[in-house]
Amino acid sequence: MMLKGQTFSAAVIAGANAAQVNGDLLAGYNKLGIHGGLRVSVEVANKIDGALELLFSQRGSRSSIGSGDPRKMHLNYVEVPLLIGYRDWPNEDYHRMLFEGGLSYGRLISNTVSLAGIEDSVDEFNPNDVSYLLGATYFGSSRVGYSFRYTNSLNFLLNDRERPEFGRLRSYFLSFRILFYL
């Protein structure tokens, strides 16, 4: 959170993703994963921030938790979101709310798939992901924020027209985060 007179700020991010993949014949945000990294933000104008993050993000999909069905897709990404934010609900020395939106570039660094029909296509996954994201953060103090974010890929993870049942996989996920400002 930015104090008066402060232009730049930095934060450490820790959290979790609840993810799913559209087109994998599984439903629900059943794939849980780690979400964390670093954030740098700058005050662009009164109540307007620009931010850049460097994140490790686990995504993918899996069958319903507790179903006994072992099907899953585990994807590890390094992400670089570029965000614009609006701060509101002023307190004495900080704003309690931050609303953000932006674009993110993700690079697939590893994957594990145990999903019949696409296990042999792991090497064909798109290593690049471009996503849009929307989120909100509530600040309990000037140094700690609780954040919720929705992220949806704009491009396909796999675009295989040979197998229409798995031909167009698209990733999306919810992130629940805590931001610790330095």
N, C-alpha and C positions, 0 to 999 in steps of 0.2 A: 504494500500500500504506500502511496506517496504522501509524505508530509509536506506542509507548506514550504515553498522555497526549494523543494527537491525536484530535480528534473529526471534523473534515472533511478531505477530501482532494480533489484535482483531478488530472485526467489528460488527456493528448492521445492520441487513438486513430488508428492508421493500419493499414490492412489491405485485404483483398480479399474479395469474395463469389464463390461458385460457385452459380449460381442455375438454377432451372428453373420451368416453369409447368405444372401439372397440367391437362390438357384441351386442349393446343395441338397434339396429334399429333406432338410431338417428345419424345425421351427423353434423360435424362442431365443432369448438372450441367455443361452446356457453355457457359453464359453467364457469363463472368468480368466483374467490375466492381469499381469503387472502393468502399471502405467506410472512413469516417473521420469524426472529429469530436472532441467534448469530453465529459468525464464529471465529475460531482461525486458524491461518496459521503459518507455519514455513518455513524458507528458507532451503531447503534440499541441494541444490547445486547452482552454479551460474545460475541464471534465472529460477531455478526449485523450485516450492513451493509444500508443502503438506498442506492440509487443512481438517478440520473437522467442520461440521456445525450442529446445533440443530435448527430445523425449525418446525413451525406450517404451515400446507399446506392444503388448501381446494381444493378438486378435485371433479370429477364426470362428469355428462353430463346433458343436458337439450335440449328440442326442441328449434327450432330457436327463438331467441329473437324477441319479437313483434309478434309472430305467433298466440298468443292466446291459444296455446296448452300447457297445464299445466304439461306435462311429464318431470320429472327431477330425478336426482340421486345426492344427496349432501353427500360427504364423507369428514370427517375431519381426518387428519393424523398428527402424530408427526414423523418427518423424521430425520435421521442421515446420511447425505452424507459424504463419504470419497473420497477426490479428490486429483488429481495430476495436477499441472498447470505449464505452460510455460509463462514467462514474456518476452515481447519484446517491441520495439519502445521506447528506453531510452530517458528520458528527463533529466534535470539537477540533480534532486534528486529522481526520481521515473521512473517506466516504465508505458507507457500509455496503453498497452494492456496486458491482461491476458487471455490465452486460457486454458480451463480446461476440464477434463473428469474424470469419476469415477463411483463408485457404491453407492447406497443409500439403507438403510433399513428404511421402514416406518411401523408404527403401526397404524392401524385403531382404532380411539378412539370413533367415533360416526358416524352414518349414518342415512339419511332420504331418502326414496325412494317412489316416486309416479309414478311408471312405471308399467302399467298392465303387468302381466306375471312374474314379479320378486318381487313384493311387499312382498309376503309371504316367500321369500328366504333371507331376510335381515339378519337373524341369521346365515345363511350358508355362508356369505361372508368370504373370507379368511382374517383374522385379520393382516396378515403379508404381506408386499410388498417388493420385491427386484427389484430395477430398475437400469438401466444405465443412465448416463446423460452426455451431452456435452454442453459447454457454452463458452461465451466470455464476457469479461468485458472491457469497455473503461474507463480510469481514466482521469477526467477533472482536477483533482488536486491530491496531495498525499493522501488526506483524503476522497475523494468522487469518487465512481465508479458506472457506469451504466451497468447493466448486462442483458444478454439474455441467457436463458437456455432451452434446450429440454430434457425432461425426459420421458422414456418409461419403463413400467413394464416388467419384465422378467417372472413373474408368473401370473396366472389368479386370478382375483378378485372373480369370481364365476366360477366353473367348474361343471355344472349340465348337465350330458349327458341325463337325462330324458326329458329335454326341449331343443332340439337342437337350437331353435330360440334364446334362451338366454343362451345357454350352456357354452359359453367360453367368459367371459367378461375380457378385458385387458385395463388398464388405461394408458393414456399418456397425457402430457400437456406441455405447453409453460409457462415459468416464465419470468416476466419482473421485475427487481429488482434495487434498489439503495442500495449501500453499504456505510456505514458511518464508517470510521476507527477511532479508538480511539487513 
